[in-house]
Amino acid sequence: MLGLPDHPVVAAEHPIASRTPAEMRAMAERLVDQVAAALVRGS
């Protein structure tokens, strides 16, 4: 990604602006493990 080939990426479904708070919470719950893994990868 932009010169950082090993940069971890977590993709969220779009659009986000039209999601309800409950939908956003569900999305966050689905993605939290991927985000955590991306933050510690390469340590």
Distance bins in CASP14 RR format, pairs under 12 A and 6 or more apart:
PFRMAT RR
TARGET T0000
AUTHOR 0000-0000-0000
RMODE 2
METHOD distances of the structure
MODEL  1
1 7 1 0 1 0 0 0 0 0 0 0 0
1 8 0 0 0 0 1 0 0 0 0 0 0
1 9 1 0 0 1 0 0 0 0 0 0 0
1 10 0 0 0 0 0 1 0 0 0 0 0
1 11 0 0 0 0 0 1 0 0 0 0 0
1 38 0 0 0 0 0 1 0 0 0 0 0
2 9 0 0 0 0 0 1 0 0 0 0 0
6 38 0 0 0 0 0 1 0 0 0 0 0
6 41 0 0 0 0 1 0 0 0 0 0 0
6 42 0 0 0 0 1 0 0 0 0 0 0
7 38 0 0 0 0 1 0 0 0 0 0 0
7 39 0 0 0 0 0 1 0 0 0 0 0
7 41 0 0 0 0 1 0 0 0 0 0 0
7 42 0 0 0 0 0 1 0 0 0 0 0
8 34 0 0 0 0 1 0 0 0 0 0 0
8 35 0 0 0 0 1 0 0 0 0 0 0
8 36 0 0 0 0 0 1 0 0 0 0 0
8 37 1 0 0 1 0 0 0 0 0 0 0
8 38 1 1 0 0 0 0 0 0 0 0 0
8 39 0 0 0 0 1 0 0 0 0 0 0
8 40 0 0 0 0 1 0 0 0 0 0 0
8 41 1 0 1 0 0 0 0 0 0 0 0
8 42 0 0 0 0 1 0 0 0 0 0 0
8 43 0 0 0 0 0 1 0 0 0 0 0
9 31 0 0 0 0 0 1 0 0 0 0 0
9 34 0 0 0 0 1 0 0 0 0 0 0
9 35 0 0 0 0 0 1 0 0 0 0 0
9 37 0 0 0 0 0 1 0 0 0 0 0
9 38 1 0 0 1 0 0 0 0 0 0 0
9 41 0 0 0 0 0 1 0 0 0 0 0
10 27 0 0 0 0 0 1 0 0 0 0 0
10 28 0 0 0 0 0 1 0 0 0 0 0
10 30 0 0 0 0 0 1 0 0 0 0 0
10 31 1 0 1 0 0 0 0 0 0 0 0
10 32 0 0 0 0 1 0 0 0 0 0 0
10 33 0 0 0 0 1 0 0 0 0 0 0
10 34 1 0 1 0 0 0 0 0 0 0 0
10 35 1 0 1 0 0 0 0 0 0 0 0
10 36 0 0 0 0 1 0 0 0 0 0 0
10 37 0 0 0 0 1 0 0 0 0 0 0
10 38 1 0 1 0 0 0 0 0 0 0 0
10 39 0 0 0 0 1 0 0 0 0 0 0
10 41 0 0 0 0 0 1 0 0 0 0 0
11 27 0 0 0 0 0 1 0 0 0 0 0
11 30 0 0 0 0 0 1 0 0 0 0 0
11 31 0 0 0 0 1 0 0 0 0 0 0
11 34 0 0 0 0 1 0 0 0 0 0 0
11 35 0 0 0 0 0 1 0 0 0 0 0
11 38 0 0 0 0 0 1 0 0 0 0 0
12 19 0 0 0 0 1 0 0 0 0 0 0
12 23 0 0 0 0 0 1 0 0 0 0 0
12 24 0 0 0 0 1 0 0 0 0 0 0
12 26 0 0 0 0 0 1 0 0 0 0 0
12 27 1 0 0 1 0 0 0 0 0 0 0
12 28 0 0 0 0 1 0 0 0 0 0 0
12 29 0 0 0 0 0 1 0 0 0 0 0
12 30 0 0 0 0 1 0 0 0 0 0 0
12 31 1 0 0 1 0 0 0 0 0 0 0
12 32 0 0 0 0 0 1 0 0 0 0 0
12 34 0 0 0 0 1 0 0 0 0 0 0
12 35 0 0 0 0 1 0 0 0 0 0 0
13 19 0 0 0 0 1 0 0 0 0 0 0
13 23 0 0 0 0 1 0 0 0 0 0 0
13 24 0 0 0 0 0 1 0 0 0 0 0
13 26 0 0 0 0 0 1 0 0 0 0 0
13 27 1 0 0 1 0 0 0 0 0 0 0
13 28 0 0 0 0 0 1 0 0 0 0 0
13 30 0 0 0 0 1 0 0 0 0 0 0
13 31 0 0 0 0 1 0 0 0 0 0 0
14 27 0 0 0 0 0 1 0 0 0 0 0
15 23 0 0 0 0 0 1 0 0 0 0 0
15 24 0 0 0 0 0 1 0 0 0 0 0
15 27 0 0 0 0 0 1 0 0 0 0 0
16 23 0 0 0 0 1 0 0 0 0 0 0
16 24 1 0 0 1 0 0 0 0 0 0 0
16 27 0 0 0 0 1 0 0 0 0 0 0
16 28 0 0 0 0 0 1 0 0 0 0 0
16 31 0 0 0 0 0 1 0 0 0 0 0
17 23 0 0 0 0 0 1 0 0 0 0 0
17 24 0 0 0 0 0 1 0 0 0 0 0
18 24 0 0 0 0 0 1 0 0 0 0 0
19 25 0 0 0 0 1 0 0 0 0 0 0
19 26 0 0 0 0 1 0 0 0 0 0 0
19 27 1 0 0 1 0 0 0 0 0 0 0
19 28 0 0 0 0 0 1 0 0 0 0 0
20 26 0 0 0 0 1 0 0 0 0 0 0
20 27 0 0 0 0 0 1 0 0 0 0 0
21 27 0 0 0 0 0 1 0 0 0 0 0
21 28 0 0 0 0 0 1 0 0 0 0 0
22 28 0 0 0 0 0 1 0 0 0 0 0
22 29 0 0 0 0 0 1 0 0 0 0 0
23 29 0 0 0 0 0 1 0 0 0 0 0
23 30 0 0 0 0 0 1 0 0 0 0 0
24 30 0 0 0 0 0 1 0 0 0 0 0
24 31 0 0 0 0 0 1 0 0 0 0 0
25 31 0 0 0 0 0 1 0 0 0 0 0
25 32 0 0 0 0 0 1 0 0 0 0 0
26 32 0 0 0 0 0 1 0 0 0 0 0
27 34 0 0 0 0 0 1 0 0 0 0 0
27 35 0 0 0 0 0 1 0 0 0 0 0
28 34 0 0 0 0 0 1 0 0 0 0 0
28 35 0 0 0 0 1 0 0 0 0 0 0
28 36 0 0 0 0 0 1 0 0 0 0 0
29 35 0 0 0 0 0 1 0 0 0 0 0
31 37 0 0 0 0 0 1 0 0 0 0 0
31 38 0 0 0 0 1 0 0 0 0 0 0
32 38 0 0 0 0 0 1 0 0 0 0 0
32 39 0 0 0 0 0 1 0 0 0 0 0
33 39 0 0 0 0 0 1 0 0 0 0 0
33 40 0 0 0 0 0 1 0 0 0 0 0
34 40 0 0 0 0 0 1 0 0 0 0 0
34 41 0 0 0 0 0 1 0 0 0 0 0
35 41 0 0 0 0 0 1 0 0 0 0 0
36 43 0 0 0 0 0 1 0 0 0 0 0
37 43 0 0 0 0 0 1 0 0 0 0 0
END
